[in-house]
Structure formats: structure tokens, C-alpha cells
């Protein structure tokens, strides 16, 4: 469970800092339903840009931001439905859109769920502690951003081969940036750096996305409700057949636990890169799908609730990145009947979002889904964070032509097959769960008893899922003591 024990001495420092820095913290309930945000805060937000480093943007950590750069209010859930002319399958493929969060990615929600419980209990003192955000990308961006809004200092840790945009933007919010060797796949190197900091520095607080249940809980409660709202509002006559998500920290997969409680027939598919098939084959390797982590199973992944594994070839995501964002790609898609308004929204898919789309297509083909079925996913971020990757592709492989577009469409999109998929039985789930032992028990100091609880005790996950109510009570009490509302 998330530790909500109060530390009264450090809590007083947190309250005083919030008073000095004009900080008001939203509740989970307000992030689910922004109509519950006080009108005075809504008025203030009219003058605040979506990415501004301003404490009121804590209230924009929601799936319901108006999609505008400055002064926007709130509307319904931001989502997109991609038509069969593009996907090549009859099933309805729908995705939440992460671009309209502050920082352009939904990880500001996961990091809010990790940092705020410690801040409002006094376990994290913004006067004395530095927040350490080990990550393969957007998580440390979201963590550094949220910490800055909450007047906390940050250390961001991420692999040196991540996109240029991530490092450039981090300079504006993180007090320190540490680059670790390797690429997306090199998670252990990040963990090793964390242990080094623990040995050599004082007053640091580590928020490891792969083990922090605040990450899981935020997605269980906030993302889960957002998807449920879209399904109930727009898919009432359809069968909600599947939720497909690549596994980075497995935080977003937490929404699947909520949705299965509401739609018990739902199947959850977890995805990874074919070049590093840890869940599929106990495998290893390196890949270029930025946004997913590898060579281990996150501690917060409820593997027992996962029905399928789908591995995506990173060459497919690379080619579709160009198809969806190059002029020749847009022109070809228009030729084959994809509507211009759809083409104009394809920039909403970042690299891991494209992998999520491909998972949905493979899932729909495997289960022979029809136009009466819905497959849901999440487009976690947009191409705004990967323009340098497009430049690299042009420099390395040359211009993207009509022939390139035709090949990408028929080979990498329409040509998706039902390969590299594994429908899990009980023992196959347990095999994946057992992989946690080698990372978390042998390397990271977790206990075997808790590992077994995750598998055998249904109350283990239920107790975490119920904590958002208690956290909201603590947030309200904190805000009352700060006295700004």
C-alpha cells in the first residue's frame, strides 16, 4: 500500500512552503471531474498557458483539458477514434489523447500520484529533500514539472540516447539531469544510478515509477474513469472487447484493473518491443520505441489480470512515424480514402502511441472483431516530442516518397499479422510474474512474501485501489491548513 503515515514536523514545513508559493493541490476527484474545481481557480487559469510553470496548472492534470495552448478551460475527455480506412480492421479503435496535459504527456498524472501523497503527509519535505525521478523519458519530465509546481527540487535520471527534445525541455525545470548509459532498454543502469545516489547523497527521495503505487493508483482511478466515461457515452451499443497498452512502468495498465471490474468480459493486452521480448520470451535486447521499459517486469504490474502479450516490431513504428508525419505520407493516405480531418490528427501519436495503435490492430485481427466491437488504447504523447527523430530519419534514409508511403502502409500498417502474440493461460501469467523476483527481490530489496501476496492475495491490489478516497481527505485537510481556498 501507499504509506500515508503523517510526519507532523515535516508536514508543517510543507504547509508553510505552500502558503509562501501560493500552492493549492487538486484532489483525485477534481482531476476526474473538473466541474468540481472552485470558480476562483478556473478564473485564474484563463491567464495561464497549458505548459506554463505555474502552480494552478496542477488542476490541469486531467484528461479533460480544453485543447488550447493558453487560457483553456475543461471539456469532455480528450480522445480520438481512428477509422477503418486507416486501421484496416472493422473494429472501432479509440484512444485517449495525452498531448493536452501540461508537458504534452500523461505522465504528469502518474508523478502527481507519487509525489503528492508524500508531500501532504510530511514524508517529503520540500525544504530539505530533493525528488529523484528515474525514468526512460516522460516520467522524469512529468516529475520534474510537478515538483517545480509544488516548489520542490528535482533530479531527473534518464538514458543518454533518449530524444533531444526531452533533454532540452528538462533543463527548464529539473535542478539536475543525469544521463545513464544506453537507450530505452537500459532500465537496470537507471536503477544502478539510483543506488549510487542513495549511497552518496543525503536528503533525497526516490520516486521510482516502476515500483511506486501512486503511479498505479492514479491510472486506476483517473485514467480508468476517463475510459469508462468515453465507453459509456460513445459505445453503448458496442462490445468493449479489449484494452491494449504497451508496458513502460505498467502504471497505465492500472486502468485495466478498474475497467475489468466494470466490464468483466474485457481482455487486457500488455505490449512490448519485439526487439526486447521480456514478457513474450523472457528475452532481452535494445529497441527504439521511446516510452516503454524493458528487461524486467515492473513491481506495480498486476500480471494476474493480463490476458495477452503483444510484441511490436520497432521498425513498424519507425515507418509509420514517417507515414503519419511526412507530406508524402499524408498525400498517400488521402489517396486511399482517409479523411483529411483524420490525417490532420495523426501528429497526436508519438512513437509509443503508434505501437499502441499497432497492438490494437493485431488484437482486433486475432479475435476477429467486427464493427460492433471496441478496442481502447492510450496515445500517451504526441510527435511534438520527437521531431528530432524525423530529422534523423531524413538524414539517414533520405526523403520519404510516395513509394515509401505505399510500402509503409501495406507492409507496416495494413500488413500487420497475428504474429508475436501470446494469449496467456494461468501458468504463463505466473511465469511472467515470477520474473519480478530477479529484479525486485535479488536486486532491489523487495520481499518474497510481498511478491507472493501480489499473486495469491486479492486484497493486495484492492487495498491500494481504495486509497484514493483517503488521499483526497488528506489533500483537503492540507489545503485547509494552507488556507488559500
ChimeraX attribute file (.defattr): number of C-alpha atoms within 10 A of each C-alpha:
attribute: neighborCount
match mode: 1-to-1
recipient: residues
	/A:1	14
	/A:2	17
	/A:3	12
	/A:4	17
	/A:5	12
	/A:6	15
	/A:7	16
	/A:8	12
	/A:9	12
	/A:10	20
	/A:11	21
	/A:12	18
	/A:13	18
	/A:14	26
	/A:15	22
	/A:16	16
	/A:17	19
	/A:18	23
	/A:19	16
	/A:20	11
	/A:21	13
	/A:22	17
	/A:23	22
	/A:24	25
	/A:25	22
	/A:26	23
	/A:27	24
	/A:28	23
	/A:29	16
	/A:30	19
	/A:31	24
	/A:32	20
	/A:33	20
	/A:34	24
	/A:35	14
	/A:36	12
	/A:37	15
	/A:38	11
	/A:39	10
	/A:40	9
	/A:41	14
	/A:42	18
	/A:43	12
	/A:44	12
	/A:45	20
	/A:46	12
	/A:47	11
	/A:48	18
	/A:49	16
	/A:50	23
	/A:51	16
	/A:52	15
	/A:53	19
	/A:54	19
	/A:55	21
	/A:56	21
	/A:57	23
	/A:58	23
	/A:59	21
	/A:60	26
	/A:61	26
	/A:62	26
	/A:63	29
	/A:64	22
	/A:65	23
	/A:66	19
	/A:67	15
	/A:68	11
	/A:69	13
	/A:70	15
	/A:71	15
	/A:72	18
	/A:73	17
	/A:74	17
	/A:75	14
	/A:76	14
	/A:77	21
	/A:78	22
	/A:79	18
	/A:80	17
	/A:81	13
	/A:82	18
	/A:83	17
	/A:84	14
	/A:85	15
	/A:86	18
	/A:87	20
	/A:88	17
	/A:89	21
	/A:90	19
	/A:91	26
	/A:92	26
	/A:93	24
	/A:94	23
	/A:95	25
	/A:96	22
	/A:97	25
	/A:98	26
	/A:99	25
	/A:100	26
	/A:101	27
	/A:102	27
	/A:103	22
	/A:104	23
	/A:105	23
	/A:106	28
	/A:107	29
	/A:108	29
	/A:109	28
	/A:110	26
	/A:111	28
	/A:112	24
	/A:113	23
	/A:114	24
	/A:115	24
	/A:116	23
	/A:117	23
	/A:118	21
	/A:119	24
	/A:120	27
	/A:121	24
	/A:122	22
	/A:123	23
	/A:124	25
	/A:125	26
	/A:126	23
	/A:127	15
	/A:128	13
	/A:129	17
	/A:130	20
	/A:131	24
	/A:132	25
	/A:133	28
	/A:134	26
	/A:135	27
	/A:136	29
	/A:137	24
	/A:138	24
	/A:139	29
	/A:140	29
	/A:141	29
	/A:142	27
	/A:143	32
	/A:144	30
	/A:145	29
	/A:146	29
	/A:147	25
	/A:148	19
	/A:149	23
	/A:150	27
	/A:151	19
	/A:152	24
	/A:153	22
	/A:154	26
	/A:155	21
	/A:156	26
	/A:157	25
	/A:158	30
	/A:159	22
	/A:160	17
	/A:161	16
	/A:162	20
	/A:163	17
	/A:164	14
	/A:165	14
	/A:166	16
	/A:167	19
	/A:168	9
	/A:169	13
	/A:170	19
	/A:171	14
	/A:172	12
	/A:173	22
	/A:174	25
	/A:175	16
	/A:176	14
	/A:177	19
	/A:178	14
	/A:179	16
	/A:180	21
	/A:181	14
	/A:182	16
	/A:183	21
	/A:184	24
	/A:185	25
	/A:186	22
	/A:187	23
	/A:188	17
	/A:189	16
	/A:190	23
	/A:191	19
	/A:192	14
	/A:193	17
	/A:194	19
	/A:195	12
	/A:196	11
	/A:197	14
	/A:198	14
	/A:199	9
	/A:200	8
	/A:201	8
	/A:202	11
	/A:203	13
	/A:204	18
	/A:205	19
	/A:206	21
	/A:207	23
	/A:208	21
	/A:209	28
	/A:210	22
	/A:211	19
	/A:212	23
	/A:213	26
	/A:214	30
	/A:215	29
	/A:216	29
	/A:217	28
	/A:218	25
	/A:219	27
	/A:220	24
	/A:221	23
	/A:222	25
	/A:223	29
	/A:224	23
	/A:225	20
	/A:226	23
	/A:227	26
	/A:228	19
	/A:229	14
	/A:230	19
	/A:231	18
	/A:232	12
	/A:233	10
	/A:234	10
	/A:235	16
	/A:236	10
	/A:237	11
	/A:238	16
	/A:239	20
	/A:240	23
	/A:241	21
	/A:242	25
	/A:243	30
	/A:244	29
	/A:245	29
	/A:246	29
	/A:247	25
	/A:248	27
	/A:249	27
	/A:250	27
	/A:251	28
	/A:252	27
	/A:253	29
	/A:254	25
	/A:255	24
	/A:256	28
	/A:257	24
	/A:258	22
	/A:259	23
	/A:260	17
	/A:261	10
	/A:262	13
	/A:263	16
	/A:264	11
	/A:265	13
	/A:266	18
	/A:267	21
	/A:268	24
	/A:269	27
	/A:270	23
	/A:271	26
	/A:272	29
	/A:273	31
	/A:274	21
	/A:275	20
	/A:276	23
	/A:277	22
	/A:278	20
	/A:279	28
	/A:280	21
	/A:281	12
	/A:282	13
	/A:283	14
	/A:284	17
	/A:285	14
	/A:286	18
	/A:287	21
	/A:288	20
	/A:289	27
	/A:290	23
	/A:291	24
	/A:292	24
	/A:293	28
	/A:294	27
	/A:295	20
	/A:296	23
	/A:297	26
	/A:298	24
	/A:299	23
	/A:300	23
	/A:301	25
	/A:302	21
	/A:303	22
	/A:304	18
	/A:305	17
	/A:306	20
	/A:307	20
	/A:308	21
	/A:309	25
	/A:310	29
	/A:311	25
	/A:312	26
	/A:313	19
	/A:314	23
	/A:315	16
	/A:316	19
	/A:317	26
	/A:318	20
	/A:319	20
	/A:320	23
	/A:321	26
	/A:322	22
	/A:323	28
	/A:324	24
	/A:325	20
	/A:326	17
	/A:327	15
	/A:328	20
	/A:329	25
	/A:330	20
	/A:331	17
	/A:332	19
	/A:333	23
	/A:334	16
	/A:335	10
	/A:336	11
	/A:337	10
	/A:338	19
	/A:339	14
	/A:340	12
	/A:341	8
	/A:342	16
	/A:343	18
	/A:344	12
	/A:345	14
	/A:346	19
	/A:347	16
	/A:348	22
	/A:349	26
	/A:350	27
	/A:351	26
	/A:352	27
	/A:353	28
	/A:354	26
	/A:355	33
	/A:356	30
	/A:357	27
	/A:358	27
	/A:359	29
	/A:360	29
	/A:361	26
	/A:362	25
	/A:363	28
	/A:364	24
	/A:365	18
	/A:366	14
	/A:367	11
	/A:368	12
	/A:369	19
	/A:370	15
	/A:371	13
	/A:372	14
	/A:373	19
	/A:374	24
	/A:375	25
	/A:376	23
	/A:377	25
	/A:378	26
	/A:379	26
	/A:380	28
	/A:381	28
	/A:382	24
	/A:383	21
	/A:384	15
	/A:385	20
	/A:386	19
	/A:387	16
	/A:388	14
	/A:389	19
	/A:390	16
	/A:391	11
	/A:392	11
	/A:393	17
	/A:394	14
	/A:395	10
	/A:396	9
	/A:397	8
	/A:398	10
	/A:399	13
	/A:400	18
	/A:401	16
	/A:402	17
	/A:403	12
	/A:404	16
	/A:405	24
	/A:406	17
	/A:407	16
	/A:408	23
	/A:409	24
	/A:410	12
	/A:411	15
	/A:412	20
	/A:413	22
	/A:414	17
	/A:415	13
	/A:416	19
	/A:417	16
	/A:418	16
	/A:419	11
	/A:420	16
	/A:421	19
	/A:422	17
	/A:423	14
	/A:424	18
	/A:425	12
	/A:426	9
	/A:427	10
	/A:428	18
	/A:429	21
	/A:430	14
	/A:431	14
	/A:432	20
	/A:433	22
	/A:434	16
	/A:435	17
	/A:436	20
	/A:437	21
	/A:438	12
	/A:439	19
	/A:440	19
	/A:441	14
	/A:442	12
	/A:443	12
	/A:444	14
	/A:445	10
	/A:446	16
	/A:447	13
	/A:448	14
	/A:449	8
	/A:450	13
	/A:451	17
	/A:452	13
	/A:453	14
	/A:454	20
	/A:455	18
	/A:456	11
	/A:457	11
	/A:458	10
	/A:459	11
	/A:460	14
	/A:461	20
	/A:462	12
	/A:463	11
	/A:464	16
	/A:465	22
	/A:466	13
	/A:467	17
	/A:468	22
	/A:469	13
	/A:470	11
	/A:471	20
	/A:472	18
	/A:473	11
	/A:474	19
	/A:475	22
	/A:476	16
	/A:477	13
	/A:478	21
	/A:479	20
	/A:480	13
	/A:481	15
	/A:482	20
	/A:483	14
	/A:484	11
	/A:485	11
